[in-house]
């Protein structure tokens, strides 16, 4: 309903205005009446009506004064003036200030209805214009947000020069408030118990986590958040002394409490400047990968981990290959007897017997049994790799032919 107020210093005129046209049928509710200019101004400030029908000349202020005040306060109400005198100067000033119409008493029903209908039409047009502007602003904001996310995605992948990225940020009107940058990666624990957990559900879950993260982190820092596969990447621009780990821990706790999921977080090395964002992301990924060895809901900071004391995957693979090559190369060859009973070398054995000495224990420890002793031209690298899982036990077996001596 459109709210309206009526004002006139003659009570009879006010009663006539109420009965002259079907206000409610037009979608209008009369929320108050005034008898003076000051009273009308107070009523307008209190009720914020969209339509004002008032006498142009009243005690304690004129309708012109009220119209000026409405314009100054930016209320946007439509005003219809009524008067007992056909004062051209009044009418000219009223229309110049934005009045919808100027009616002469006694008021004719058709003229008042026409003026009110025109006022409603103007209100509707203005409302639609405001809605259109609001939608355009939302679309512009969404487009800006999408472009900003794409820009930061290219930054962490190294697909854009720093100078170009800084220029695009300037064009977007995006300014960084704080001197430091960190990257937080968030990954929910897979929902293995629910067969209905598909891409749509994961997208909704990441959307909910993103909203929650923005609410928590935005209190302390400026952020850019976007999806990276099954993870959320949060680029955080923060103060020097800000605790990104505390913010991540709060997000993880909220995820467990409100979303009932275990959420792991990896926090990368803190950087200064846009040029450090890529390294911040890479170190955050390393930290998050290490959360695999922790319980669900872990927060791992790259800066707090001891990276020097642990071998890389490449180093472990090379060590495995060296051990297997040494074992196969130094494996003892069993002796065989010829028809004359002379001990000699078995040059083409079909199957080697399982040894009872150190070599036999080595094969047992590696889980290979007698099959690892098969002809080395038929040996399986796949079985040897599987056997390497027991390599830690080799140290408990006596050294064999210099392999571990």
HUHU-V926999 format. One record per backbone hydrogen bond with DSSP energy under -1.0 kcal/mol. CO is the residue of the C=O (numbers start at 0). NH is the residue of the N-H. E is the energy in kcal/mol with one decimal. If there is no record, write none. Layout:
co=CO nh=NH e=E
co=CO nh=NH e=E
//
This chain:
co=1 nh=28 e=-3.3
co=2 nh=49 e=-2.0
co=2 nh=50 e=-1.6
co=3 nh=30 e=-2.7
co=4 nh=52 e=-2.3
co=5 nh=33 e=-1.8
co=6 nh=54 e=-1.7
co=9 nh=13 e=-1.6
co=10 nh=14 e=-2.3
co=11 nh=15 e=-2.2
co=12 nh=16 e=-2.5
co=13 nh=17 e=-1.8
co=14 nh=18 e=-1.3
co=15 nh=19 e=-1.5
co=20 nh=22 e=-1.7
co=21 nh=25 e=-1.2
co=22 nh=27 e=-2.3
co=23 nh=26 e=-1.6
co=26 nh=1 e=-3.1
co=28 nh=3 e=-2.3
co=31 nh=5 e=-1.9
co=33 nh=7 e=-2.0
co=35 nh=39 e=-2.2
co=36 nh=40 e=-2.1
co=37 nh=41 e=-2.2
co=38 nh=42 e=-2.2
co=39 nh=43 e=-2.6
co=40 nh=44 e=-2.3
co=41 nh=45 e=-1.8
co=42 nh=46 e=-2.8
co=43 nh=47 e=-2.2
co=49 nh=77 e=-2.8
co=50 nh=4 e=-1.8
co=51 nh=79 e=-3.0
co=52 nh=6 e=-2.1
co=53 nh=81 e=-2.2
co=55 nh=62 e=-1.8
co=58 nh=36 e=-3.1
co=61 nh=65 e=-1.6
co=62 nh=66 e=-2.4
co=63 nh=67 e=-2.4
co=64 nh=68 e=-2.0
co=65 nh=69 e=-2.4
co=66 nh=70 e=-2.1
co=67 nh=71 e=-2.3
co=68 nh=72 e=-2.4
co=69 nh=74 e=-1.8
co=77 nh=51 e=-2.9
co=78 nh=99 e=-2.9
co=79 nh=53 e=-2.2
co=80 nh=102 e=-3.3
co=81 nh=55 e=-2.1
co=82 nh=104 e=-3.0
co=84 nh=86 e=-1.8
co=86 nh=90 e=-2.5
co=87 nh=91 e=-2.9
co=88 nh=92 e=-2.2
co=89 nh=93 e=-2.9
co=90 nh=94 e=-2.4
co=91 nh=95 e=-1.9
co=92 nh=96 e=-1.6
co=93 nh=98 e=-2.4
co=100 nh=80 e=-2.5
co=102 nh=82 e=-1.8
co=107 nh=111 e=-2.5
co=108 nh=112 e=-2.9
co=109 nh=113 e=-2.3
co=110 nh=114 e=-2.3
co=111 nh=115 e=-2.8
co=112 nh=116 e=-2.4
co=113 nh=117 e=-2.2
co=114 nh=118 e=-2.1
co=115 nh=119 e=-2.4
co=116 nh=120 e=-2.1
co=117 nh=121 e=-2.2
co=118 nh=122 e=-2.3
co=119 nh=123 e=-2.3
co=120 nh=124 e=-2.4
co=121 nh=125 e=-2.4
co=122 nh=126 e=-2.3
co=123 nh=127 e=-2.6
co=124 nh=128 e=-2.4
co=125 nh=129 e=-2.4
co=126 nh=130 e=-2.3
co=127 nh=131 e=-2.5
co=128 nh=132 e=-2.5
co=129 nh=133 e=-2.4
co=130 nh=134 e=-2.5
co=131 nh=135 e=-2.6
co=132 nh=136 e=-2.4
co=133 nh=137 e=-2.2
co=134 nh=138 e=-2.9
co=135 nh=139 e=-2.7
co=136 nh=140 e=-2.4
co=137 nh=141 e=-2.8
co=138 nh=142 e=-2.8
co=139 nh=143 e=-2.5
co=140 nh=144 e=-2.7
co=141 nh=145 e=-2.7
co=142 nh=146 e=-2.4
co=143 nh=147 e=-2.2
co=144 nh=148 e=-2.3
co=145 nh=149 e=-2.4
co=146 nh=150 e=-2.1
co=147 nh=151 e=-2.1
co=148 nh=152 e=-2.1
co=149 nh=153 e=-2.0
co=150 nh=154 e=-1.8
co=151 nh=155 e=-2.3
co=152 nh=156 e=-1.2
co=153 nh=158 e=-2.5
co=160 nh=164 e=-2.4
co=161 nh=165 e=-2.5
co=162 nh=166 e=-1.9
co=163 nh=167 e=-2.3
co=164 nh=168 e=-2.3
co=165 nh=169 e=-1.8
co=166 nh=170 e=-2.1
co=167 nh=171 e=-2.3
co=168 nh=173 e=-2.5
co=179 nh=237 e=-2.0
co=180 nh=270 e=-3.1
co=181 nh=235 e=-3.4
co=182 nh=267 e=-2.5
co=183 nh=233 e=-2.6
co=184 nh=265 e=-2.4
co=185 nh=231 e=-2.4
co=186 nh=263 e=-2.5
co=189 nh=191 e=-1.4
co=193 nh=196 e=-1.6
co=195 nh=197 e=-1.4
co=197 nh=201 e=-2.3
co=198 nh=202 e=-2.5
co=199 nh=203 e=-2.1
co=200 nh=204 e=-2.5
co=201 nh=205 e=-2.7
co=202 nh=206 e=-2.0
co=203 nh=207 e=-2.3
co=204 nh=208 e=-2.6
co=205 nh=209 e=-2.5
co=206 nh=210 e=-2.2
co=207 nh=211 e=-2.1
co=208 nh=212 e=-2.6
co=209 nh=213 e=-2.6
co=210 nh=214 e=-2.0
co=211 nh=215 e=-1.8
co=212 nh=216 e=-3.1
co=213 nh=217 e=-2.0
co=216 nh=219 e=-2.0
co=216 nh=220 e=-1.8
co=221 nh=236 e=-3.2
co=223 nh=234 e=-2.9
co=225 nh=232 e=-3.1
co=227 nh=230 e=-1.6
co=230 nh=227 e=-3.1
co=231 nh=185 e=-2.4
co=232 nh=225 e=-2.1
co=233 nh=183 e=-2.6
co=234 nh=223 e=-2.0
co=235 nh=181 e=-2.3
co=236 nh=221 e=-2.2
co=237 nh=179 e=-1.8
co=242 nh=246 e=-1.6
co=243 nh=247 e=-2.6
co=244 nh=248 e=-2.6
co=245 nh=249 e=-1.9
co=246 nh=250 e=-2.1
co=247 nh=251 e=-2.4
co=248 nh=252 e=-2.3
co=249 nh=253 e=-2.4
co=250 nh=254 e=-2.4
co=251 nh=255 e=-1.9
co=252 nh=256 e=-2.3
co=253 nh=257 e=-3.3
co=254 nh=260 e=-1.5
co=261 nh=188 e=-2.9
co=263 nh=186 e=-2.4
co=264 nh=299 e=-2.9
co=265 nh=184 e=-2.8
co=266 nh=301 e=-3.0
co=270 nh=180 e=-3.3
co=272 nh=275 e=-1.4
co=273 nh=276 e=-1.7
co=275 nh=279 e=-2.2
co=276 nh=280 e=-2.1
co=277 nh=281 e=-2.4
co=278 nh=282 e=-2.6
co=279 nh=283 e=-1.5
co=280 nh=284 e=-2.3
co=281 nh=285 e=-1.9
co=282 nh=286 e=-2.2
co=283 nh=287 e=-2.5
co=284 nh=288 e=-2.2
co=285 nh=289 e=-1.3
co=288 nh=291 e=-1.3
co=289 nh=292 e=-1.6
co=290 nh=293 e=-1.4
co=297 nh=264 e=-2.7
co=299 nh=266 e=-2.7
co=301 nh=304 e=-1.1
co=304 nh=306 e=-1.1
co=311 nh=315 e=-2.2
co=312 nh=316 e=-2.1
co=313 nh=317 e=-2.3
co=314 nh=318 e=-2.3
co=315 nh=319 e=-2.1
co=316 nh=320 e=-2.1
co=317 nh=321 e=-2.1
co=318 nh=322 e=-2.0
co=319 nh=323 e=-2.4
co=320 nh=324 e=-2.4
co=321 nh=325 e=-2.1
co=322 nh=326 e=-2.3
co=323 nh=327 e=-2.4
co=324 nh=328 e=-2.2
co=325 nh=329 e=-2.1
co=335 nh=343 e=-4.0
co=337 nh=340 e=-2.1
co=341 nh=337 e=-2.1
co=343 nh=335 e=-3.3
co=344 nh=346 e=-1.1
co=356 nh=360 e=-2.0
co=357 nh=361 e=-2.2
co=358 nh=362 e=-2.1
co=359 nh=363 e=-2.4
co=360 nh=364 e=-2.8
co=361 nh=365 e=-1.8
co=362 nh=367 e=-2.3
co=362 nh=368 e=-1.2
co=363 nh=366 e=-1.5
co=370 nh=373 e=-1.6
co=374 nh=377 e=-2.3
co=379 nh=383 e=-1.9
co=380 nh=384 e=-2.4
co=381 nh=385 e=-2.0
co=382 nh=386 e=-2.0
co=383 nh=387 e=-1.1
co=385 nh=388 e=-1.2
co=386 nh=389 e=-2.1
co=387 nh=390 e=-2.0
co=389 nh=392 e=-1.9
co=390 nh=393 e=-1.8
co=392 nh=395 e=-1.7
co=393 nh=396 e=-1.9
co=399 nh=402 e=-2.7
//
